[in-house]
Structures are given as structure tokens and as C-alpha cells.
Amino acid sequence: MTVPRHIAIIMDGNGRWARERGLPRIKGHEQGAESVRAVTEACVELGVEFLTVYAFSTENWKRPADEVAALFVLLEHFIAQELPVLMKNNVRLAAIGRIHELPESCQRALADAIAQTAANTATTLILALNYSGRTEIIDAVRALCADAAAGTLGEIDADTLSARLYTAAYPDPDLLIRTSGEMRLSNFLLWQLSYTEIHVTEKLWPDFGKADLRAAIAEFNKRQRRYGGL
């Protein structure tokens, strides 16, 4: 079985999961955090090098203020709770997005965990936080313009732009998984997903586990990747 080098996940369905059980939305997010742990462990077991999860989009700021605040509290709790697990499993933590716009306490917690796990060599867990695919491309274009103004910009091609994206240090995803049955990209990794295989499941994210990840990889192995060729 071929194991994808990089898996990206749009973790959808936390709110619906909670609503179906008559619970507050935050309970869905809490259960979703458990799924992140399980899937990360599965990636380590399978030898997946990179796992990128869409944790908080720039559009999520439009949600009710109390839910947004609770999400950031949950993020800090998740980092504190998972740091020993990440260290035990040799997982490196990273983050992409406009991290500087997050609450300062979140920034500190992230920076500390990223520093502590920097030498780990198994799966790299990349949290997309305050992330937008369009904003990422805009920021990359701004970096190109700054280089041009400084007289340091050479030829502009796909590699030139890719090198200025938040994901410059990582390969493009081989497999994108979206839960809850929604058929859209939701402004996620728009540049990087050009030739990524897409797997959509009806399962809500809090119900998604190791077996579901393996099933997605099994389907991935049935695909024939042509990259635009014959």
C-alpha cells in the first residue's frame, strides 16, 4: 500500500455532531480534538510525514463571539494536553496562517509547543489557524512585490510563488479528506491542492477515527494520478 506523504483534512461537522446530541457546539469541538489526536497517532503508525488540519479559518471570526473565545480556550487546552503525547509519539508541531492575529496567549502556547517539538522526526502536525487560501496567496504576492521593490526578484514562476507561501517548507498534499459530506474546498490550500486526490466522507469529524483514515488511504490507492497527463 502506498501511504500519502502529506494528508490534509477539512474537519467539518463538529457543530452538527453536537446539535444531533442536544449538546452545546463547544462539546462538538472538544470531541473533534479527540479525533485530531487519534488521526495524528494513525499517521505516525502509518508513516505519513505531514498532516495538515484546518483548525480555524479567517471566516470563523464571524461566528458568535462566545464560540470564538471558547475555541481559543480549547486550542490552548489542546496544546497543553497534547504536548506530552506529541513528544511521546515523536510528532513535530507547526502552524500556518496569520498567527500574529491570534490572541497573545495562544501565540505563546503555540510558539512554546513548536519549539519543544522542533527536533521530533515522525509526523509533522500542521495546524492551519486564522488561515485562508486566498489570503495566503495575497501575502505571497505582497512578498514578491517587496522583493521586486528591493531589486532581488528574478523570474516569476510556480516555484517562485510556492516559495513564498505559508507552506513553503512542506510538499503539496497527496490526499485531501473532507468530513460531513460537504463538497467544497472552503478556501483551504487553494494553490497546493491543484493535483491532490480528494476523499469526501459523510462521517462527522468527531466520529472520524483511525479506521476511517485507513479507509481513505485505501481508496487513495485505487486512484491513478496523472497530474494532467494521459
Rosetta blueprint (number, residue, H / E / L):
1 M L
2 T L
3 V L
4 P L
5 R L
6 H E
7 I E
8 A E
9 I E
10 I E
11 M L
12 D L
13 G L
14 N H
15 G H
16 R H
17 W H
18 A H
19 R H
20 E H
21 R L
22 G L
23 L L
24 P L
25 R H
26 I H
27 K H
28 G H
29 H H
30 E H
31 Q H
32 G H
33 A H
34 E H
35 S H
36 V H
37 R H
38 A H
39 V H
40 T H
41 E H
42 A H
43 C H
44 V H
45 E H
46 L H
47 G L
48 V L
49 E L
50 F E
51 L E
52 T E
53 V E
54 Y E
55 A E
56 F E
57 S E
58 T H
59 E H
60 N H
61 W H
62 K H
63 R L
64 P L
65 A H
66 D H
67 E H
68 V H
69 A H
70 A H
71 L H
72 F H
73 V H
74 L H
75 L H
76 E H
77 H H
78 F H
79 I H
80 A H
81 Q H
82 E H
83 L H
84 P H
85 V H
86 L H
87 M H
88 K H
89 N L
90 N L
91 V L
92 R E
93 L E
94 A E
95 A E
96 I E
97 G L
98 R L
99 I H
100 H H
101 E H
102 L L
103 P L
104 E H
105 S H
106 C H
107 Q H
108 R H
109 A H
110 L H
111 A H
112 D H
113 A H
114 I H
115 A H
116 Q H
117 T L
118 A L
119 A L
120 N L
121 T L
122 A L
123 T L
124 T E
125 L E
126 I E
127 L E
128 A E
129 L E
130 N E
131 Y E
132 S L
133 G H
134 R H
135 T H
136 E H
137 I H
138 I H
139 D H
140 A H
141 V H
142 R H
143 A H
144 L H
145 C H
146 A H
147 D H
148 A H
149 A H
150 A L
151 G L
152 T L
153 L L
154 G L
155 E L
156 I L
157 D L
158 A H
159 D H
160 T H
161 L H
162 S H
163 A L
164 R L
165 L L
166 Y L
167 T L
168 A L
169 A L
170 Y L
171 P L
172 D L
173 P L
174 D L
175 L E
176 L E
177 I E
178 R E
179 T L
180 S L
181 G L
182 E L
183 M L
184 R L
185 L L
186 S L
187 N L
188 F L
189 L L
190 L L
191 W L
192 Q L
193 L L
194 S L
195 Y L
196 T L
197 E E
198 I E
199 H E
200 V E
201 T L
202 E L
203 K L
204 L L
205 W H
206 P H
207 D H
208 F L
209 G L
210 K H
211 A H
212 D H
213 L H
214 R H
215 A H
216 A H
217 I H
218 A H
219 E H
220 F H
221 N L
222 K L
223 R L
224 Q L
225 R L
226 R L
227 Y L
228 G L
229 G L
230 L L
